[in-house]
Amino acid sequence: MAPHLPDHQRLPVTTRLPGTRRECPIGGELYSCSRTVKAGHLMCPYHWRQVPKNLQSDVWRTWRKFNRTHADDDWKAYLEARLAAITEVERINRGRH
């Protein structure tokens, strides 16, 4: 199992080659999700369903905009939305494991 890395050390989804798989980024000191995540997805389906709909929309909206523009500001907006989604799921799961 890969060690849990802080959010700022996790590679963004765009740096992975198409068709590659990785582990879900959700986890903390005592728990780390080891479910497989398909290329192009932020996290495993189990944890993605826990992301509030407004944050899911933010992730998709900012991701699509960055893919159109490749602008630094749009990349930053995507990373902020991504971090918000991961942080919220980790908050929801804190104490469950």
N, C-alpha and C positions, 0 to 999 in steps of 0.2 A: 504494500500500500504506500502511495506517495505521501510524504509528510505534508501537513497542513501549512500553507504559506499565507502570510498576510495578504490582503486584497491588492496592495500596491505591488506585490511581487508575482501575482498571478498573470499569466499571459492572456491578453484579450483574445476573444474568439477568432478575430480576423488573422491572427498570426499562425493559425494552424492550417495545415495542408488539407485540401478537400479529401474526404473519405477517411480522415483520421478520427480516432476516438480518444477520449480522455475521461478522467474521473470528474464527477460533479464538484464544483467549487465550494459547496456548502459544508461548513464544519467549524469546529472550534478546538480548544485545547483538549477537551475530553471526547469529542465526537468528530468523525470525518465521514462524509458520505462517500461510499466507494462505488456507487452506481455509475454506469457508463453513460457518457453524453455524446450524442452524435455531433459530427462536424456541423457548424452553423447554428448550434443551440447553445444557450447560455448555461443551462443546468439540466439535470435529469427531469423527466416529466413529473415525478412525484413532488419535487421541490418547486418546479415551475407553477404547478397548480396552487401552491401556497402564496405565490406572489399576488398581491392585490391587483385587480384589473387595471386600475389607473397606472400602477408602476409597470405592468406588462405593456400597456400602450406606450408609455414613455420609452421603454427599452426599444420596442419595435420602431417607433417614430424616429427616434434619434439614430438608430442603426440604419434605417432606410435613407435618411437625409445624409448621413456621412457617406454611404455608398454612392450617392449621387454626386456629392460635392468634393469629397476627400479633403475638406477644409479642416484645419487644426481646431477651430472653435466647435465644429460639428463632432469631431472625434472626442473632444473634452466633454461635450454634452452627453454623448453616448456613454463614456466611462462613468460619468456622474449617475446616469440612470441605471447603469449596470450595477454600480456599487450600492445604490439605494435598494435595488431588488435583492441583491445578495444579503445585505445588512438586515433587511426586513425578514427574510426567511430565517436567517440565523437567530434573530430576536424571537420569532415565533417558536423556534425549536429549542431555544435555551431551556434547560431543565427537563426536557423530554427524554434525554439520553443519558 
